[in-house]
Amino acid sequence: MSVAELDGYREAASTLTPTAVSQFLAAHSWELEARKPHVREVWRLTSSSGALEGRIMVPLATGYTDFQQRFQETLESLGYIHDWDAQELHERIIGTHADLFFVRLDQAMTDGTIPFHQAEKTIEALYKMMRAAATTAASPSHPHRGRLPTGVSDFLDDDVRLGHTKRGSFVFTIVTRLGDPPDPSHQVDGIPPQDVVQPFPRRVMETLARGLETTERLSRQWDDQVTEAPGAQGVSASLIESLEEISAPHLRSLDLSFEWAAAAPRPDVGLATIILDRDVMAELPRVRERLVRQEEPPRQETLVGLVKTLSRDDASSSDDEETASVVLTAEVHGKPRKVHMTLSGEDHSWAVIAYQRKLPFTVTGMLGFERRAWRLTGDIVVDSSFLAHATRDQSDDTESR
């Protein structure tokens, strides 16, 4: 065995537990032959004809000095028996009571690496994706703003993890742990508990798989029926926004796949790889816009932010007043957004002052999402009271000098 292979098993032994290995063996036709509590277990694997295919010892005494070495040897034997390398064995074991979600960035790479800023942006988008799926799973009609539904924060803090990357372009691994298996001796009218209440992490992953499948379908052919109850299809504007943030011009495709925990019933979604190619990725903003219109119809809002850009609109300006397209950076439901609007006359003048002096700009109008951007329309009213006060104070300071 090469040094790299040994290192792989050594790393697996440092992250796995004997309990996880025992659960894996029990779920994959191994038979418990003997057990000495807190010391060791002996397992055997036989063929359909009864022939012995493998026999291993799982050490349980984690306090022994040589435990780590013995445990690594157990994993090496398992890998040999099943003809798996350390990485595949690790995934198979944690996958017994955990669902795995793989995100593959298909792009040109010379050495199997990606830019650091791309990795950071992707991880942030994946977290947003899991939060969107968890929110929809907990409350399908939730607007994805404000307070999170019960259970979502605990799921994000405790039940979802970032796993090892895989070979093959660049693959992120998301692990959602289903928790310890329920006690089979506990029955409710003869029905096992896992069939009565589905673990929330599994509900999240099923919601995510359904949402991604729906997104791919909507990007190729729009379906108005989805907007009637998008949560029932697992899709939301927040989910699609996370996919947009992962997408990049140099990305050939985004390949999304699931491996479902062996210890739980296999769902009816996420059974095939979901491929978002360049054509699909180009349609994501259009799909998100339609969902945003459904989730957040235009409404009157007062925004406070900084004027980031001013662009004079000569076509719509008259001889006696200036008109400009203004982009304001302000919080919309707790998130910083760029909001576009058109201002004329005195409102335009106040926007110029706010831009030049980097002062907060307050404006009220009908806020909506259209043409792939947040826009303020209708009867726009600028509150100039703060700007007037600030500019007057600055003028007084200048005169006093």
C-alpha positions as CSV (number, residue, x, y, z in Angstrom):
1,M,0.0,0.0,0.0
2,S,1.4,3.4,-1.0
3,V,2.1,6.2,1.4
4,A,-0.8,8.2,0.0
5,E,-3.2,5.3,0.6
6,L,-2.0,4.9,4.1
7,D,-2.4,8.6,4.8
8,G,-6.0,8.3,3.5
9,Y,-6.8,5.5,6.0
10,R,-5.1,7.3,8.7
11,E,-7.2,10.4,8.1
12,A,-10.4,8.3,7.9
13,A,-9.5,6.6,11.3
14,S,-9.1,10.1,12.9
15,T,-12.6,11.2,11.8
16,L,-14.7,8.1,12.1
17,T,-15.8,6.3,15.2
18,P,-16.2,2.6,16.1
19,T,-20.0,3.1,16.5
20,A,-20.2,4.5,12.9
21,V,-18.3,1.5,11.6
22,S,-20.6,-0.9,13.5
23,Q,-23.7,0.8,12.1
24,F,-22.2,0.5,8.6
25,L,-21.5,-3.2,9.0
26,A,-25.0,-3.9,10.4
27,A,-26.5,-2.1,7.4
28,H,-24.4,-4.0,4.8
29,S,-25.1,-7.7,5.5
30,W,-22.3,-8.2,8.0
31,E,-23.1,-10.4,11.0
32,L,-22.0,-9.6,14.6
33,E,-20.2,-12.8,15.7
34,A,-19.0,-11.7,19.1
35,R,-18.9,-8.6,21.3
36,K,-17.1,-7.7,24.5
37,P,-18.5,-4.3,25.6
38,H,-16.1,-1.4,25.6
39,V,-13.4,-3.7,24.2
40,R,-14.1,-5.2,20.8
41,E,-16.5,-6.5,18.3
42,V,-16.0,-9.3,15.8
43,W,-18.0,-9.2,12.5
44,R,-18.2,-11.7,9.6
45,L,-19.4,-11.4,6.0
46,T,-20.7,-14.5,4.2
47,S,-21.8,-15.0,0.6
48,S,-25.3,-16.2,-0.4
49,S,-23.8,-19.7,-0.5
50,G,-22.5,-19.4,3.1
51,A,-18.8,-19.0,2.2
52,L,-16.8,-16.7,4.4
53,E,-15.8,-13.5,2.5
54,G,-14.3,-11.5,5.4
55,R,-13.9,-11.4,9.1
56,I,-12.7,-8.3,11.0
57,M,-12.3,-7.0,14.5
58,V,-13.6,-3.5,15.5
59,P,-11.8,-2.1,18.5
60,L,-14.0,-0.3,21.0
61,A,-11.5,0.6,23.7
62,T,-10.6,4.1,22.6
63,G,-8.5,4.7,25.7
64,Y,-5.9,2.2,24.7
65,T,-2.6,3.5,23.4
66,D,-2.7,1.4,20.3
67,F,-6.4,2.0,19.6
68,Q,-5.8,4.4,16.6
69,Q,-3.4,1.9,14.9
70,R,-5.8,-1.0,15.4
71,F,-8.8,1.0,14.2
72,Q,-6.9,2.1,11.1
73,E,-6.0,-1.6,10.4
74,T,-9.7,-2.4,10.6
75,L,-10.5,0.2,8.0
76,E,-7.8,-1.0,5.8
77,S,-9.2,-4.5,5.9
78,L,-12.7,-3.2,5.1
79,G,-11.3,-1.3,2.1
80,Y,-9.6,-4.5,0.9
81,I,-12.6,-6.7,1.3
82,H,-14.9,-4.3,-0.5
83,D,-12.3,-3.1,-3.0
84,W,-12.7,0.5,-2.0
85,D,-10.1,3.2,-1.4
86,A,-10.0,5.1,1.8
87,Q,-12.1,8.0,0.5
88,E,-14.9,5.8,-0.8
89,L,-14.9,3.7,2.4
90,H,-15.2,6.9,4.4
91,E,-18.1,8.1,2.4
92,R,-19.9,4.7,2.6
93,I,-19.5,4.7,6.4
94,I,-20.7,8.2,7.1
95,G,-23.4,7.7,4.5
96,T,-25.0,4.9,6.6
97,H,-26.7,7.6,8.8
98,A,-26.1,10.7,6.8
99,D,-27.2,12.0,3.4
100,L,-24.5,13.3,1.1
101,F,-24.8,16.1,-1.4
102,F,-22.1,16.6,-4.0
103,V,-21.6,19.9,-5.8
104,R,-19.2,19.5,-8.8
105,L,-17.7,22.6,-10.5
106,D,-17.0,21.5,-14.0
107,Q,-14.5,24.0,-15.3
108,A,-11.0,24.0,-16.9
109,M,-8.3,23.4,-14.3
110,T,-4.6,22.6,-14.9
111,D,-3.8,21.3,-11.4
112,G,-7.1,20.3,-9.8
113,T,-7.4,23.6,-7.8
114,I,-9.7,26.6,-8.0
115,P,-9.0,30.3,-7.0
116,F,-9.4,30.9,-3.3
117,H,-12.0,33.6,-3.7
118,Q,-14.1,31.2,-5.8
119,A,-14.0,28.6,-3.1
120,E,-15.0,31.2,-0.5
121,K,-17.9,32.4,-2.6
122,T,-19.0,28.9,-3.3
123,I,-19.0,27.9,0.4
124,E,-21.0,31.0,1.2
125,A,-23.5,30.2,-1.5
126,L,-23.8,26.6,-0.4
127,Y,-24.6,27.7,3.1
128,K,-27.3,30.0,1.7
129,M,-28.6,27.1,-0.4
130,M,-28.9,24.8,2.7
131,R,-30.6,27.6,4.7
132,A,-33.1,28.1,1.9
133,A,-33.9,24.4,1.7
134,A,-34.2,24.1,5.5
135,T,-36.5,27.1,5.6
136,T,-38.8,25.7,2.9
137,A,-38.7,22.3,4.5
138,A,-39.8,23.8,7.9
139,S,-42.4,26.1,6.4
140,P,-43.2,25.8,2.6
141,S,-44.9,29.2,2.6
142,H,-42.2,31.1,4.5
143,P,-41.1,34.3,2.7
144,H,-37.4,33.7,3.3
145,R,-37.0,36.9,5.2
146,G,-37.2,37.8,8.9
147,R,-37.1,35.2,11.6
148,L,-36.2,31.7,10.6
149,P,-38.7,28.9,11.3
150,T,-38.2,26.7,14.3
151,G,-35.5,24.1,13.9
152,V,-33.6,25.8,11.0
153,S,-30.9,27.4,13.1
154,D,-30.3,24.1,15.0
155,F,-30.0,22.2,11.7
156,L,-27.5,24.7,10.3
157,D,-25.5,24.7,13.5
158,D,-25.5,21.0,14.3
159,D,-26.7,18.7,11.6
160,V,-25.1,19.9,8.4
161,R,-21.3,19.7,7.7
162,L,-18.8,20.4,4.9
163,G,-17.1,17.1,4.1
164,H,-14.0,16.2,2.1
165,T,-13.6,17.3,-1.5
166,K,-13.7,14.5,-4.1
167,R,-11.6,13.9,-7.2
168,G,-13.1,14.8,-10.6
169,S,-12.9,18.5,-11.4
170,F,-13.7,20.2,-8.0
171,V,-16.3,18.6,-5.8
172,F,-17.7,20.0,-2.6
173,T,-19.3,17.5,-0.2
174,I,-22.2,18.5,2.1
175,V,-23.1,16.0,4.9
176,T,-26.4,16.1,6.7
177,R,-26.5,13.7,9.7
178,L,-29.7,11.9,10.4
179,G,-28.8,11.2,14.0
180,D,-28.7,7.8,15.8
181,P,-31.1,5.2,14.6
182,P,-34.3,4.9,16.6
183,D,-34.7,2.0,19.0
184,P,-36.5,-0.7,17.0
185,S,-38.2,-2.0,20.2
186,H,-40.3,1.2,20.3
187,Q,-43.3,0.9,18.2
188,V,-46.4,3.1,17.5
189,D,-49.2,0.8,16.4
190,G,-46.7,-1.5,14.9
191,I,-45.0,1.2,12.8
192,P,-41.3,1.9,13.3
193,P,-40.7,5.5,14.6
194,Q,-38.7,6.5,11.5
195,D,-41.8,5.9,9.5
196,V,-43.9,8.1,11.8
197,V,-41.7,11.1,12.0
198,Q,-39.1,11.7,9.3
199,P,-35.9,13.3,10.6
200,F,-35.7,17.0,9.8
201,P,-32.3,16.7,8.1
202,R,-33.7,14.2,5.6
203,R,-36.7,16.5,4.9
204,V,-34.2,19.3,4.2
205,M,-32.3,17.1,1.7
206,E,-35.4,15.9,0.0
207,T,-36.6,19.5,-0.3
208,L,-33.3,20.5,-1.7
209,A,-33.3,17.7,-4.3
210,R,-36.8,18.5,-5.3
211,G,-36.0,22.2,-5.5
212,L,-32.9,21.7,-7.7
213,E,-34.8,19.4,-10.0
214,T,-37.6,22.0,-10.3
215,T,-35.1,24.7,-11.0
216,E,-33.5,22.8,-13.8
217,R,-36.9,22.1,-15.3
218,L,-38.1,25.7,-15.0
219,S,-35.0,27.0,-16.6
220,R,-35.7,24.9,-19.7
221,Q,-39.5,25.3,-19.7
222,W,-41.4,27.6,-17.5
223,D,-44.5,26.3,-15.6
224,D,-46.9,28.8,-14.2
225,Q,-48.4,26.2,-11.8
226,V,-45.1,26.2,-9.8
227,T,-45.6,29.8,-8.8
228,E,-48.9,28.9,-7.2
229,A,-47.1,27.0,-4.4
230,P,-43.3,27.1,-5.1
231,G,-42.6,25.7,-1.6
232,A,-44.3,22.5,-2.4
233,Q,-41.8,22.0,-5.2
234,G,-38.9,22.9,-2.9
235,V,-38.0,26.0,-4.9
236,S,-37.5,29.5,-3.7
237,A,-35.9,32.7,-5.0
238,S,-33.2,32.3,-2.3
239,L,-32.4,28.8,-3.5
240,I,-32.0,30.1,-7.1
241,E,-30.0,33.1,-5.9
242,S,-27.5,30.7,-4.3
243,L,-27.1,28.9,-7.6
244,E,-26.5,32.2,-9.4
245,E,-23.7,33.0,-6.9
246,I,-21.9,29.7,-7.6
247,S,-22.2,30.1,-11.4
248,A,-19.3,31.8,-13.1
249,P,-18.5,32.6,-16.8
250,H,-15.8,30.0,-16.9
251,L,-18.0,27.2,-15.5
252,R,-19.0,24.6,-18.0
253,S,-21.7,23.1,-15.8
254,L,-22.8,22.6,-12.2
255,D,-23.3,18.9,-11.4
256,L,-25.4,18.2,-8.4
257,S,-25.9,14.7,-7.0
258,F,-27.1,12.9,-3.8
259,E,-26.2,9.7,-2.0
260,W,-28.9,8.8,0.4
261,A,-28.3,7.2,3.9
262,A,-28.5,3.5,3.8
263,A,-30.3,3.4,7.2
264,A,-33.3,5.3,6.0
265,P,-35.8,4.7,3.2
266,R,-34.7,5.9,-0.2
267,P,-36.7,9.0,-1.3
268,D,-38.2,9.5,-4.8
269,V,-36.1,12.5,-5.6
270,G,-32.4,13.1,-6.1
271,L,-31.9,9.7,-7.8
272,A,-30.0,11.1,-10.8
273,T,-27.4,13.8,-11.2
274,I,-28.9,17.2,-11.8
275,I,-26.8,19.0,-14.4
276,L,-27.1,22.8,-14.7
277,D,-25.3,23.6,-18.0
278,R,-24.5,27.0,-19.4
279,D,-27.9,27.3,-21.0
280,V,-29.7,26.6,-17.7
281,M,-27.4,28.9,-15.7
282,A,-28.1,31.7,-18.2
283,E,-31.9,31.4,-17.4
284,L,-31.5,31.4,-13.6
285,P,-32.0,35.2,-13.2
286,R,-35.2,35.0,-15.2
287,V,-36.6,32.2,-13.1
288,R,-35.6,34.0,-9.9
289,E,-37.3,37.2,-11.0
290,R,-40.6,35.4,-11.6
291,L,-40.4,33.8,-8.1
292,V,-39.5,37.1,-6.5
293,R,-42.5,38.7,-8.0
294,Q,-44.6,35.9,-6.5
295,E,-43.0,36.0,-3.1
296,E,-42.6,39.8,-2.8
297,P,-45.1,41.8,-4.9
298,P,-44.4,45.5,-5.3
299,R,-45.1,47.4,-2.0
300,Q,-44.4,50.8,-0.6
301,E,-41.1,50.9,1.2
302,T,-38.9,53.6,2.8
303,L,-35.2,52.9,2.1
304,V,-32.1,54.5,3.7
305,G,-28.8,54.0,2.1
306,L,-25.9,55.5,0.2
307,V,-26.1,56.7,-3.4
308,K,-23.6,54.6,-5.3
309,T,-24.0,55.8,-8.9
310,L,-25.7,58.7,-10.7
311,S,-26.2,58.5,-14.5
312,R,-27.7,61.6,-16.2
313,D,-30.7,60.7,-18.4
314,D,-30.6,63.3,-21.3
315,A,-33.4,61.7,-23.2
316,S,-36.0,62.3,-20.4
317,S,-34.7,65.6,-19.1
318,S,-36.3,68.9,-19.9
319,D,-34.8,72.4,-20.1
320,D,-35.7,73.3,-16.6
321,E,-34.8,70.2,-14.6
322,E,-32.2,67.5,-14.4
323,T,-33.1,63.8,-14.5
324,A,-30.8,60.9,-13.5
325,S,-30.8,57.1,-13.0
326,V,-29.8,56.6,-9.4
327,V,-28.5,53.4,-7.7
328,L,-29.0,53.3,-4.0
329,T,-27.3,50.6,-1.8
330,A,-29.8,49.9,1.0
331,E,-31.0,47.0,3.2
332,V,-34.0,45.1,1.8
333,H,-35.3,42.6,4.3
334,G,-31.9,42.6,6.1
335,K,-29.8,42.1,3.0
336,P,-27.8,44.8,1.2
337,R,-29.2,45.4,-2.2
338,K,-28.7,47.8,-5.1
339,V,-32.0,49.6,-5.8
340,H,-32.5,51.5,-9.1
341,M,-34.7,54.6,-9.4
342,T,-35.1,57.7,-11.6
343,L,-35.1,61.1,-9.9
344,S,-35.8,64.5,-11.3
345,G,-35.6,68.2,-10.3
346,E,-35.0,68.8,-6.6
347,D,-35.0,65.1,-5.7
348,H,-32.1,64.7,-8.2
349,S,-30.2,67.6,-6.6
350,W,-30.5,66.0,-3.2
351,A,-29.2,62.7,-4.6
352,V,-26.2,64.6,-6.0
353,I,-25.5,66.1,-2.6
354,A,-25.8,62.7,-0.9
355,Y,-23.5,61.2,-3.4
356,Q,-20.8,63.9,-3.2
357,R,-20.8,64.1,0.6
358,K,-21.4,60.3,1.2
359,L,-24.5,61.0,3.3
360,P,-27.4,58.7,4.0
361,F,-30.2,59.2,1.4
362,T,-33.9,58.5,2.4
363,V,-36.5,57.8,-0.2
364,T,-40.0,56.2,-0.3
365,G,-41.7,54.5,-3.3
366,M,-43.0,51.2,-4.6
367,L,-40.3,48.6,-4.3
368,G,-40.4,45.7,-6.7
369,F,-38.1,43.3,-8.5
370,E,-38.2,43.6,-12.3
371,R,-35.8,43.3,-15.2
372,R,-33.4,41.4,-12.9
373,A,-33.0,44.2,-10.4
374,W,-34.7,45.9,-7.4
375,R,-36.4,49.1,-8.5
376,L,-38.2,51.9,-6.8
377,T,-41.1,53.3,-8.9
378,G,-44.4,55.1,-8.5
379,D,-44.7,58.4,-6.7
380,I,-41.2,58.6,-5.3
381,V,-40.7,60.9,-2.3
382,V,-37.3,62.0,-1.1
383,D,-37.0,62.9,2.6
384,S,-34.4,65.7,2.5
385,S,-34.7,66.8,6.2
386,F,-31.5,65.0,7.2
387,L,-29.5,66.2,4.2
388,A,-30.7,69.8,4.7
389,H,-29.7,69.7,8.3
390,A,-26.3,68.1,7.5
391,T,-25.4,70.5,4.7
392,R,-26.5,73.5,6.8
393,D,-24.2,72.3,9.7
394,Q,-21.3,71.9,7.3
395,S,-21.9,75.4,5.9
396,D,-22.0,76.9,9.4
397,D,-18.7,75.1,10.2
398,T,-17.1,76.5,7.0
399,E,-18.2,80.1,7.8
400,S,-17.0,79.9,11.4
401,R,-13.5,79.0,10.1
